[in-house]
Amino acid sequence: MRHTVKLLTKGSEQVVVFPADCRFDCDEVYVRRDPKTGDVILSRRPGNWDSFFELVDSLNIPDDFMSDHDQKEKPEKKLF
C-alpha cells in the first residue's frame, strides 16, 4: 500500500512523519541515495554479503539451476 507522508523542517534538518504501519522498530535507520534514480532509500540495516548468502542458502536453489543456459565463451582479448 502506498502512503503520502508529511515532511517537516526543523532548523537545518528535514523530518519525515511515517504512518503507524510504516514505522521502524529501532532507534536508527540507514539512509542512502540511489545514484541512478536519485531515490532516497531507508532500511533497518544495510545489506551485506553474509546476509545475501544466508538468503541464497535459505531458498534451496537446485544444483542444476540454469544448467541449460547457453553461455557462449568469451573470446580472448589481447591486453596490450
PDB file of N, CA, C and O in Angstrom:
ATOM      1  N   MET A   1       0.840  -1.177   0.000  1.00  0.00           N
ATOM      2  CA  MET A   1       0.000   0.000   0.000  1.00  0.00           C
ATOM      3  C   MET A   1       0.886   1.242   0.000  1.00  0.00           C
ATOM      4  O   MET A   1       1.873   1.302   0.733  1.00  0.00           O
ATOM      5  N   ARG A   2       0.549   2.196  -0.791  1.00  0.00           N
ATOM      6  CA  ARG A   2       1.320   3.414  -0.904  1.00  0.00           C
ATOM      7  C   ARG A   2       0.728   4.487   0.010  1.00  0.00           C
ATOM      8  O   ARG A   2      -0.490   4.639   0.098  1.00  0.00           O
ATOM      9  N   HIS A   3       1.602   5.225   0.684  1.00  0.00           N
ATOM     10  CA  HIS A   3       1.178   6.309   1.566  1.00  0.00           C
ATOM     11  C   HIS A   3       1.832   7.615   1.130  1.00  0.00           C
ATOM     12  O   HIS A   3       2.926   7.611   0.567  1.00  0.00           O
ATOM     13  N   THR A   4       1.175   8.703   1.387  1.00  0.00           N
ATOM     14  CA  THR A   4       1.790  10.017   1.263  1.00  0.00           C
ATOM     15  C   THR A   4       2.120  10.465   2.676  1.00  0.00           C
ATOM     16  O   THR A   4       1.276  10.383   3.569  1.00  0.00           O
ATOM     17  N   VAL A   5       3.339  10.936   2.883  1.00  0.00           N
ATOM     18  CA  VAL A   5       3.757  11.325   4.228  1.00  0.00           C
ATOM     19  C   VAL A   5       4.058  12.811   4.276  1.00  0.00           C
ATOM     20  O   VAL A   5       4.265  13.452   3.245  1.00  0.00           O
ATOM     21  N   LYS A   6       4.079  13.343   5.469  1.00  0.00           N
ATOM     22  CA  LYS A   6       4.376  14.758   5.677  1.00  0.00           C
ATOM     23  C   LYS A   6       5.873  14.955   5.870  1.00  0.00           C
ATOM     24  O   LYS A   6       6.535  14.132   6.502  1.00  0.00           O
ATOM     25  N   LEU A   7       6.395  16.023   5.339  1.00  0.00           N
ATOM     26  CA  LEU A   7       7.781  16.420   5.541  1.00  0.00           C
ATOM     27  C   LEU A   7       7.775  17.715   6.332  1.00  0.00           C
ATOM     28  O   LEU A   7       7.080  18.665   5.972  1.00  0.00           O
ATOM     29  N   LEU A   8       8.545  17.755   7.404  1.00  0.00           N
ATOM     30  CA  LEU A   8       8.648  18.945   8.239  1.00  0.00           C
ATOM     31  C   LEU A   8      10.104  19.395   8.261  1.00  0.00           C
ATOM     32  O   LEU A   8      11.012  18.582   8.086  1.00  0.00           O
ATOM     33  N   THR A   9      10.325  20.680   8.476  1.00  0.00           N
ATOM     34  CA  THR A   9      11.678  21.194   8.586  1.00  0.00           C
ATOM     35  C   THR A   9      11.882  21.696  10.005  1.00  0.00           C
ATOM     36  O   THR A   9      11.092  22.487  10.522  1.00  0.00           O
ATOM     37  N   LYS A  10      12.968  21.218  10.633  1.00  0.00           N
ATOM     38  CA  LYS A  10      13.355  21.662  11.975  1.00  0.00           C
ATOM     39  C   LYS A  10      14.782  22.152  11.878  1.00  0.00           C
ATOM     40  O   LYS A  10      15.716  21.353  11.817  1.00  0.00           O
ATOM     41  N   GLY A  11      14.954  23.452  11.862  1.00  0.00           N
ATOM     42  CA  GLY A  11      16.286  24.014  11.693  1.00  0.00           C
ATOM     43  C   GLY A  11      16.830  23.640  10.329  1.00  0.00           C
ATOM     44  O   GLY A  11      16.216  23.926   9.301  1.00  0.00           O
ATOM     45  N   SER A  12      17.993  22.994  10.329  1.00  0.00           N
ATOM     46  CA  SER A  12      18.601  22.585   9.061  1.00  0.00           C
ATOM     47  C   SER A  12      18.287  21.126   8.716  1.00  0.00           C
ATOM     48  O   SER A  12      18.824  20.588   7.747  1.00  0.00           O
ATOM     49  N   GLU A  13      17.419  20.485   9.504  1.00  0.00           N
ATOM     50  CA  GLU A  13      17.086  19.085   9.261  1.00  0.00           C
ATOM     51  C   GLU A  13      15.674  18.936   8.724  1.00  0.00           C
ATOM     52  O   GLU A  13      14.808  19.775   8.972  1.00  0.00           O
ATOM     53  N   GLN A  14      15.455  17.870   7.996  1.00  0.00           N
ATOM     54  CA  GLN A  14      14.135  17.557   7.473  1.00  0.00           C
ATOM     55  C   GLN A  14      13.629  16.316   8.207  1.00  0.00           C
ATOM     56  O   GLN A  14      14.377  15.360   8.407  1.00  0.00           O
ATOM     57  N   VAL A  15      12.361  16.334   8.604  1.00  0.00           N
ATOM     58  CA  VAL A  15      11.761  15.243   9.352  1.00  0.00           C
ATOM     59  C   VAL A  15      10.654  14.622   8.506  1.00  0.00           C
ATOM     60  O   VAL A  15       9.844  15.329   7.906  1.00  0.00           O
ATOM     61  N   VAL A  16      10.632  13.287   8.468  1.00  0.00           N
ATOM     62  CA  VAL A  16       9.586  12.559   7.752  1.00  0.00           C
ATOM     63  C   VAL A  16       8.645  11.968   8.792  1.00  0.00           C
ATOM     64  O   VAL A  16       9.094  11.306   9.728  1.00  0.00           O
ATOM     65  N   VAL A  17       7.350  12.199   8.638  1.00  0.00           N
ATOM     66  CA  VAL A  17       6.356  11.658   9.558  1.00  0.00           C
ATOM     67  C   VAL A  17       5.738  10.420   8.912  1.00  0.00           C
ATOM     68  O   VAL A  17       5.008  10.522   7.926  1.00  0.00           O
ATOM     69  N   PHE A  18       6.040   9.245   9.480  1.00  0.00           N
ATOM     70  CA  PHE A  18       5.563   7.984   8.931  1.00  0.00           C
ATOM     71  C   PHE A  18       4.193   7.612   9.494  1.00  0.00           C
ATOM     72  O   PHE A  18       3.910   7.892  10.659  1.00  0.00           O
ATOM     73  N   PRO A  19       3.343   6.989   8.687  1.00  0.00           N
ATOM     74  CA  PRO A  19       2.104   6.431   9.233  1.00  0.00           C
ATOM     75  C   PRO A  19       2.452   5.257  10.156  1.00  0.00           C
ATOM     76  O   PRO A  19       3.533   4.679  10.043  1.00  0.00           O
ATOM     77  N   ALA A  20       1.548   4.910  11.056  1.00  0.00           N
ATOM     78  CA  ALA A  20       1.820   3.889  12.070  1.00  0.00           C
ATOM     79  C   ALA A  20       2.286   2.564  11.471  1.00  0.00           C
ATOM     80  O   ALA A  20       3.189   1.938  12.025  1.00  0.00           O
ATOM     81  N   ASP A  21       1.708   2.122  10.372  1.00  0.00           N
ATOM     82  CA  ASP A  21       2.078   0.818   9.820  1.00  0.00           C
ATOM     83  C   ASP A  21       3.393   0.830   9.046  1.00  0.00           C
ATOM     84  O   ASP A  21       3.817  -0.208   8.538  1.00  0.00           O
ATOM     85  N   CYS A  22       4.037   1.977   8.949  1.00  0.00           N
ATOM     86  CA  CYS A  22       5.329   2.070   8.255  1.00  0.00           C
ATOM     87  C   CYS A  22       6.465   2.455   9.203  1.00  0.00           C
ATOM     88  O   CYS A  22       7.589   2.675   8.752  1.00  0.00           O
ATOM     89  N   ARG A  23       6.198   2.539  10.481  1.00  0.00           N
ATOM     90  CA  ARG A  23       7.229   2.966  11.432  1.00  0.00           C
ATOM     91  C   ARG A  23       8.281   1.889  11.614  1.00  0.00           C
ATOM     92  O   ARG A  23       8.005   0.695  11.497  1.00  0.00           O
ATOM     93  N   PHE A  24       9.496   2.341  11.903  1.00  0.00           N
ATOM     94  CA  PHE A  24      10.602   1.436  12.174  1.00  0.00           C
ATOM     95  C   PHE A  24      10.545   1.001  13.630  1.00  0.00           C
ATOM     96  O   PHE A  24      10.091   1.758  14.488  1.00  0.00           O
ATOM     97  N   ASP A  25      11.005  -0.217  13.917  1.00  0.00           N
ATOM     98  CA  ASP A  25      11.021  -0.732  15.284  1.00  0.00           C
ATOM     99  C   ASP A  25      12.436  -0.689  15.866  1.00  0.00           C
ATOM    100  O   ASP A  25      12.845  -1.596  16.591  1.00  0.00           O
ATOM    101  N   CYS A  26      13.176   0.371  15.543  1.00  0.00           N
ATOM    102  CA  CYS A  26      14.552   0.522  16.011  1.00  0.00           C
ATOM    103  C   CYS A  26      14.834   2.002  16.241  1.00  0.00           C
ATOM    104  O   CYS A  26      14.007   2.861  15.936  1.00  0.00           O
ATOM    105  N   ASP A  27      16.021   2.283  16.786  1.00  0.00           N
ATOM    106  CA  ASP A  27      16.391   3.669  17.102  1.00  0.00           C
ATOM    107  C   ASP A  27      17.093   4.382  15.961  1.00  0.00           C
ATOM    108  O   ASP A  27      17.100   5.612  15.906  1.00  0.00           O
ATOM    109  N   GLU A  28      17.684   3.623  15.052  1.00  0.00           N
ATOM    110  CA  GLU A  28      18.407   4.203  13.929  1.00  0.00           C
ATOM    111  C   GLU A  28      18.048   3.478  12.647  1.00  0.00           C
ATOM    112  O   GLU A  28      17.696   2.298  12.671  1.00  0.00           O
ATOM    113  N   VAL A  29      18.136   4.180  11.530  1.00  0.00           N
ATOM    114  CA  VAL A  29      17.980   3.562  10.218  1.00  0.00           C
ATOM    115  C   VAL A  29      19.125   4.037   9.336  1.00  0.00           C
ATOM    116  O   VAL A  29      19.745   5.069   9.594  1.00  0.00           O
ATOM    117  N   TYR A  30      19.387   3.272   8.305  1.00  0.00           N
ATOM    118  CA  TYR A  30      20.412   3.634   7.338  1.00  0.00           C
ATOM    119  C   TYR A  30      19.729   4.329   6.165  1.00  0.00           C
ATOM    120  O   TYR A  30      18.626   3.958   5.763  1.00  0.00           O
ATOM    121  N   VAL A  31      20.390   5.322   5.635  1.00  0.00           N
ATOM    122  CA  VAL A  31      19.827   6.066   4.514  1.00  0.00           C
ATOM    123  C   VAL A  31      20.884   6.187   3.424  1.00  0.00           C
ATOM    124  O   VAL A  31      22.066   6.394   3.697  1.00  0.00           O
ATOM    125  N   ARG A  32      20.430   6.052   2.187  1.00  0.00           N
ATOM    126  CA  ARG A  32      21.330   6.269   1.052  1.00  0.00           C
ATOM    127  C   ARG A  32      20.510   6.776  -0.120  1.00  0.00           C
ATOM    128  O   ARG A  32      19.294   6.595  -0.164  1.00  0.00           O
ATOM    129  N   ARG A  33      21.172   7.402  -1.053  1.00  0.00           N
ATOM    130  CA  ARG A  33      20.511   7.882  -2.258  1.00  0.00           C
ATOM    131  C   ARG A  33      20.980   7.028  -3.424  1.00  0.00           C
ATOM    132  O   ARG A  33      22.182   6.862  -3.632  1.00  0.00           O
ATOM    133  N   ASP A  34      20.052   6.495  -4.172  1.00  0.00           N
ATOM    134  CA  ASP A  34      20.388   5.691  -5.337  1.00  0.00           C
ATOM    135  C   ASP A  34      21.023   6.604  -6.377  1.00  0.00           C
ATOM    136  O   ASP A  34      20.404   7.586  -6.787  1.00  0.00           O
ATOM    137  N   PRO A  35      22.251   6.300  -6.814  1.00  0.00           N
ATOM    138  CA  PRO A  35      22.933   7.203  -7.743  1.00  0.00           C
ATOM    139  C   PRO A  35      22.269   7.314  -9.111  1.00  0.00           C
ATOM    140  O   PRO A  35      22.410   8.336  -9.783  1.00  0.00           O
ATOM    141  N   LYS A  36      21.547   6.276  -9.531  1.00  0.00           N
ATOM    142  CA  LYS A  36      20.912   6.320 -10.846  1.00  0.00           C
ATOM    143  C   LYS A  36      19.581   7.059 -10.828  1.00  0.00           C
ATOM    144  O   LYS A  36      19.302   7.867 -11.713  1.00  0.00           O
ATOM    145  N   THR A  37      18.759   6.779  -9.817  1.00  0.00           N
ATOM    146  CA  THR A  37      17.406   7.342  -9.798  1.00  0.00           C
ATOM    147  C   THR A  37      17.275   8.574  -8.915  1.00  0.00           C
ATOM    148  O   THR A  37      16.361   9.378  -9.098  1.00  0.00           O
ATOM    149  N   GLY A  38      18.194   8.726  -7.950  1.00  0.00           N
ATOM    150  CA  GLY A  38      18.089   9.821  -7.003  1.00  0.00           C
ATOM    151  C   GLY A  38      17.138   9.518  -5.855  1.00  0.00           C
ATOM    152  O   GLY A  38      16.965  10.348  -4.962  1.00  0.00           O
ATOM    153  N   ASP A  39      16.511   8.325  -5.865  1.00  0.00           N
ATOM    154  CA  ASP A  39      15.592   7.951  -4.793  1.00  0.00           C
ATOM    155  C   ASP A  39      16.344   7.807  -3.477  1.00  0.00           C
ATOM    156  O   ASP A  39      17.492   7.362  -3.451  1.00  0.00           O
ATOM    157  N   VAL A  40      15.688   8.187  -2.387  1.00  0.00           N
ATOM    158  CA  VAL A  40      16.240   8.007  -1.053  1.00  0.00           C
ATOM    159  C   VAL A  40      15.716   6.678  -0.521  1.00  0.00           C
ATOM    160  O   VAL A  40      14.515   6.412  -0.570  1.00  0.00           O
ATOM    161  N   ILE A  41      16.621   5.847  -0.013  1.00  0.00           N
ATOM    162  CA  ILE A  41      16.270   4.511   0.447  1.00  0.00           C
ATOM    163  C   ILE A  41      16.602   4.387   1.927  1.00  0.00           C
ATOM    164  O   ILE A  41      17.730   4.646   2.345  1.00  0.00           O
ATOM    165  N   LEU A  42      15.613   3.992   2.712  1.00  0.00           N
ATOM    166  CA  LEU A  42      15.800   3.786   4.146  1.00  0.00           C
ATOM    167  C   LEU A  42      15.737   2.292   4.436  1.00  0.00           C
ATOM    168  O   LEU A  42      14.957   1.568   3.817  1.00  0.00           O
ATOM    169  N   SER A  43      16.558   1.833   5.374  1.00  0.00           N
ATOM    170  CA  SER A  43      16.494   0.435   5.789  1.00  0.00           C
ATOM    171  C   SER A  43      16.936   0.304   7.235  1.00  0.00           C
ATOM    172  O   SER A  43      17.672   1.143   7.754  1.00  0.00           O
ATOM    173  N   ARG A  44      16.474  -0.763   7.880  1.00  0.00           N
ATOM    174  CA  ARG A  44      16.873  -1.010   9.265  1.00  0.00           C
ATOM    175  C   ARG A  44      18.337  -1.368   9.356  1.00  0.00           C
ATOM    176  O   ARG A  44      19.001  -1.029  10.336  1.00  0.00           O
ATOM    177  N   ARG A  45      18.843  -2.040   8.360  1.00  0.00           N
ATOM    178  CA  ARG A  45      20.261  -2.401   8.354  1.00  0.00           C
ATOM    179  C   ARG A  45      20.740  -2.450   6.907  1.00  0.00           C
ATOM    180  O   ARG A  45      19.969  -2.780   6.005  1.00  0.00           O
ATOM    181  N   PRO A  46      21.990  -2.128   6.690  1.00  0.00           N
ATOM    182  CA  PRO A  46      22.487  -2.184   5.321  1.00  0.00           C
ATOM    183  C   PRO A  46      22.678  -3.626   4.883  1.00  0.00           C
ATOM    184  O   PRO A  46      22.901  -4.509   5.712  1.00  0.00           O
ATOM    185  N   GLY A  47      22.592  -3.861   3.600  1.00  0.00           N
ATOM    186  CA  GLY A  47      22.838  -5.197   3.081  1.00  0.00           C
ATOM    187  C   GLY A  47      24.318  -5.538   3.189  1.00  0.00           C
ATOM    188  O   GLY A  47      25.174  -4.655   3.146  1.00  0.00           O
ATOM    189  N   ASN A  48      24.605  -6.810   3.328  1.00  0.00           N
ATOM    190  CA  ASN A  48      25.993  -7.255   3.337  1.00  0.00           C
ATOM    191  C   ASN A  48      26.053  -8.636   2.685  1.00  0.00           C
ATOM    192  O   ASN A  48      25.022  -9.273   2.467  1.00  0.00           O
ATOM    193  N   TRP A  49      27.242  -9.083   2.382  1.00  0.00           N
ATOM    194  CA  TRP A  49      27.385 -10.353   1.672  1.00  0.00           C
ATOM    195  C   TRP A  49      26.931 -11.523   2.526  1.00  0.00           C
ATOM    196  O   TRP A  49      26.361 -12.480   2.001  1.00  0.00           O
ATOM    197  N   ASP A  50      27.170 -11.471   3.841  1.00  0.00           N
ATOM    198  CA  ASP A  50      26.750 -12.584   4.703  1.00  0.00           C
ATOM    199  C   ASP A  50      25.240 -12.783   4.638  1.00  0.00           C
ATOM    200  O   ASP A  50      24.764 -13.910   4.503  1.00  0.00           O
ATOM    201  N   SER A  51      24.481 -11.680   4.736  1.00  0.00           N
ATOM    202  CA  SER A  51      23.022 -11.817   4.687  1.00  0.00           C
ATOM    203  C   SER A  51      22.565 -12.260   3.293  1.00  0.00           C
ATOM    204  O   SER A  51      21.570 -12.974   3.165  1.00  0.00           O
ATOM    205  N   PHE A  52      23.285 -11.839   2.253  1.00  0.00           N
ATOM    206  CA  PHE A  52      22.948 -12.270   0.902  1.00  0.00           C
ATOM    207  C   PHE A  52      23.096 -13.790   0.766  1.00  0.00           C
ATOM    208  O   PHE A  52      22.197 -14.463   0.262  1.00  0.00           O
ATOM    209  N   PHE A  53      24.240 -14.326   1.218  1.00  0.00           N
ATOM    210  CA  PHE A  53      24.462 -15.763   1.089  1.00  0.00           C
ATOM    211  C   PHE A  53      23.538 -16.569   1.991  1.00  0.00           C
ATOM    212  O   PHE A  53      23.153 -17.682   1.635  1.00  0.00           O
ATOM    213  N   GLU A  54      23.176 -16.030   3.150  1.00  0.00           N
ATOM    214  CA  GLU A  54      22.185 -16.693   4.004  1.00  0.00           C
ATOM    215  C   GLU A  54      20.849 -16.786   3.269  1.00  0.00           C
ATOM    216  O   GLU A  54      20.174 -17.814   3.321  1.00  0.00           O
ATOM    217  N   LEU A  55      20.479 -15.719   2.595  1.00  0.00           N
ATOM    218  CA  LEU A  55      19.237 -15.718   1.834  1.00  0.00           C
ATOM    219  C   LEU A  55      19.298 -16.752   0.707  1.00  0.00           C
ATOM    220  O   LEU A  55      18.356 -17.523   0.522  1.00  0.00           O
ATOM    221  N   VAL A  56      20.385 -16.769  -0.034  1.00  0.00           N
ATOM    222  CA  VAL A  56      20.531 -17.728  -1.131  1.00  0.00           C
ATOM    223  C   VAL A  56      20.443 -19.158  -0.599  1.00  0.00           C
ATOM    224  O   VAL A  56      19.781 -20.006  -1.196  1.00  0.00           O
ATOM    225  N   ASP A  57      21.116 -19.423   0.529  1.00  0.00           N
ATOM    226  CA  ASP A  57      21.074 -20.772   1.114  1.00  0.00           C
ATOM    227  C   ASP A  57      19.662 -21.148   1.558  1.00  0.00           C
ATOM    228  O   ASP A  57      19.276 -22.313   1.468  1.00  0.00           O
ATOM    229  N   SER A  58      18.898 -20.180   2.029  1.00  0.00           N
ATOM    230  CA  SER A  58      17.546 -20.470   2.522  1.00  0.00           C
ATOM    231  C   SER A  58      16.561 -20.746   1.386  1.00  0.00           C
ATOM    232  O   SER A  58      15.480 -21.279   1.635  1.00  0.00           O
ATOM    233  N   LEU A  59      16.904 -20.401   0.161  1.00  0.00           N
ATOM    234  CA  LEU A  59      15.988 -20.559  -0.966  1.00  0.00           C
ATOM    235  C   LEU A  59      15.990 -21.959  -1.562  1.00  0.00           C
ATOM    236  O   LEU A  59      15.132 -22.277  -2.385  1.00  0.00           O
ATOM    237  N   ASN A  60      16.930 -22.793  -1.166  1.00  0.00           N
ATOM    238  CA  ASN A  60      17.018 -24.161  -1.687  1.00  0.00           C
ATOM    239  C   ASN A  60      17.034 -24.192  -3.217  1.00  0.00           C
ATOM    240  O   ASN A  60      16.219 -24.869  -3.844  1.00  0.00           O
ATOM    241  N   ILE A  61      17.951 -23.465  -3.791  1.00  0.00           N
ATOM    242  CA  ILE A  61      18.087 -23.413  -5.248  1.00  0.00           C
ATOM    243  C   ILE A  61      18.694 -24.727  -5.723  1.00  0.00           C
ATOM    244  O   ILE A  61      19.724 -25.152  -5.199  1.00  0.00           O
ATOM    245  N   PRO A  62      18.077 -25.374  -6.699  1.00  0.00           N
ATOM    246  CA  PRO A  62      18.605 -26.664  -7.174  1.00  0.00           C
ATOM    247  C   PRO A  62      20.017 -26.520  -7.743  1.00  0.00           C
ATOM    248  O   PRO A  62      20.381 -25.486  -8.302  1.00  0.00           O
ATOM    249  N   ASP A  63      20.802 -27.594  -7.583  1.00  0.00           N
ATOM    250  CA  ASP A  63      22.185 -27.575  -8.083  1.00  0.00           C
ATOM    251  C   ASP A  63      22.249 -27.370  -9.587  1.00  0.00           C
ATOM    252  O   ASP A  63      23.218 -26.805 -10.093  1.00  0.00           O
ATOM    253  N   ASP A  64      21.229 -27.821 -10.309  1.00  0.00           N
ATOM    254  CA  ASP A  64      21.246 -27.693 -11.768  1.00  0.00           C
ATOM    255  C   ASP A  64      20.556 -26.415 -12.253  1.00  0.00           C
ATOM    256  O   ASP A  64      20.222 -26.303 -13.433  1.00  0.00           O
ATOM    257  N   PHE A  65      20.344 -25.468 -11.369  1.00  0.00           N
ATOM    258  CA  PHE A  65      19.711 -24.206 -11.749  1.00  0.00           C
ATOM    259  C   PHE A  65      20.509 -23.555 -12.878  1.00  0.00           C
ATOM    260  O   PHE A  65      21.717 -23.348 -12.758  1.00  0.00           O
ATOM    261  N   MET A  66      19.836 -23.243 -13.951  1.00  0.00           N
ATOM    262  CA  MET A  66      20.401 -22.602 -15.140  1.00  0.00           C
ATOM    263  C   MET A  66      21.448 -23.454 -15.847  1.00  0.00           C
ATOM    264  O   MET A  66      22.246 -22.926 -16.622  1.00  0.00           O
ATOM    265  N   SER A  67      21.461 -24.764 -15.595  1.00  0.00           N
ATOM    266  CA  SER A  67      22.446 -25.609 -16.268  1.00  0.00           C
ATOM    267  C   SER A  67      22.187 -25.692 -17.767  1.00  0.00           C
ATOM    268  O   SER A  67      23.093 -25.989 -18.546  1.00  0.00           O
ATOM    269  N   ASP A  68      20.948 -25.430 -18.166  1.00  0.00           N
ATOM    270  CA  ASP A  68      20.648 -25.470 -19.597  1.00  0.00           C
ATOM    271  C   ASP A  68      20.832 -24.110 -20.268  1.00  0.00           C
ATOM    272  O   ASP A  68      20.532 -23.948 -21.451  1.00  0.00           O
ATOM    273  N   HIS A  69      21.325 -23.141 -19.508  1.00  0.00           N
ATOM    274  CA  HIS A  69      21.552 -21.802 -20.043  1.00  0.00           C
ATOM    275  C   HIS A  69      22.773 -21.838 -20.956  1.00  0.00           C
ATOM    276  O   HIS A  69      23.854 -22.258 -20.544  1.00  0.00           O
ATOM    277  N   ASP A  70      22.596 -21.401 -22.178  1.00  0.00           N
ATOM    278  CA  ASP A  70      23.667 -21.451 -23.168  1.00  0.00           C
ATOM    279  C   ASP A  70      24.526 -20.198 -23.060  1.00  0.00           C
ATOM    280  O   ASP A  70      24.157 -19.140 -23.569  1.00  0.00           O
ATOM    281  N   GLN A  71      25.674 -20.321 -22.397  1.00  0.00           N
ATOM    282  CA  GLN A  71      26.595 -19.195 -22.305  1.00  0.00           C
ATOM    283  C   GLN A  71      27.710 -19.398 -23.307  1.00  0.00           C
ATOM    284  O   GLN A  71      28.387 -20.426 -23.314  1.00  0.00           O
ATOM    285  N   LYS A  72      27.882 -18.428 -24.129  1.00  0.00           N
ATOM    286  CA  LYS A  72      28.943 -18.508 -25.122  1.00  0.00           C
ATOM    287  C   LYS A  72      30.265 -18.100 -24.461  1.00  0.00           C
ATOM    288  O   LYS A  72      30.319 -17.188 -23.636  1.00  0.00           O
ATOM    289  N   GLU A  73      31.308 -18.797 -24.850  1.00  0.00           N
ATOM    290  CA  GLU A  73      32.613 -18.453 -24.305  1.00  0.00           C
ATOM    291  C   GLU A  73      33.066 -17.114 -24.860  1.00  0.00           C
ATOM    292  O   GLU A  73      32.873 -16.813 -26.038  1.00  0.00           O
ATOM    293  N   LYS A  74      33.668 -16.321 -23.995  1.00  0.00           N
ATOM    294  CA  LYS A  74      34.169 -15.024 -24.430  1.00  0.00           C
ATOM    295  C   LYS A  74      35.485 -15.208 -25.167  1.00  0.00           C
ATOM    296  O   LYS A  74      36.343 -15.981 -24.740  1.00  0.00           O
ATOM    297  N   PRO A  75      35.638 -14.506 -26.260  1.00  0.00           N
ATOM    298  CA  PRO A  75      36.919 -14.615 -26.980  1.00  0.00           C
ATOM    299  C   PRO A  75      38.035 -13.970 -26.163  1.00  0.00           C
ATOM    300  O   PRO A  75      37.816 -12.996 -25.442  1.00  0.00           O
ATOM    301  N   GLU A  76      39.222 -14.528 -26.290  1.00  0.00           N
ATOM    302  CA  GLU A  76      40.359 -13.964 -25.582  1.00  0.00           C
ATOM    303  C   GLU A  76      40.704 -12.605 -26.166  1.00  0.00           C
ATOM    304  O   GLU A  76      40.656 -12.401 -27.379  1.00  0.00           O
ATOM    305  N   LYS A  77      41.053 -11.679 -25.281  1.00  0.00           N
ATOM    306  CA  LYS A  77      41.419 -10.340 -25.730  1.00  0.00           C
ATOM    307  C   LYS A  77      42.897 -10.105 -25.458  1.00  0.00           C
ATOM    308  O   LYS A  77      43.441 -10.550 -24.447  1.00  0.00           O
ATOM    309  N   LYS A  78      43.519  -9.409 -26.365  1.00  0.00           N
ATOM    310  CA  LYS A  78      44.904  -9.010 -26.130  1.00  0.00           C
ATOM    311  C   LYS A  78      44.886  -7.756 -25.269  1.00  0.00           C
ATOM    312  O   LYS A  78      44.289  -6.749 -25.649  1.00  0.00           O
ATOM    313  N   LEU A  79      45.531  -7.812 -24.121  1.00  0.00           N
ATOM    314  CA  LEU A  79      45.529  -6.664 -23.222  1.00  0.00           C
ATOM    315  C   LEU A  79      46.436  -5.542 -23.722  1.00  0.00           C
ATOM    316  O   LEU A  79      46.126  -4.362 -23.557  1.00  0.00           O
ATOM    317  N   PHE A  80      47.539  -5.915 -24.324  1.00  0.00           N
ATOM    318  CA  PHE A  80      48.463  -4.883 -24.781  1.00  0.00           C
ATOM    319  C   PHE A  80      48.923  -5.147 -26.182  1.00  0.00           C
ATOM    320  O   PHE A  80      49.709  -4.373 -26.729  1.00  0.00           O
TER     321      PHE A  80
END
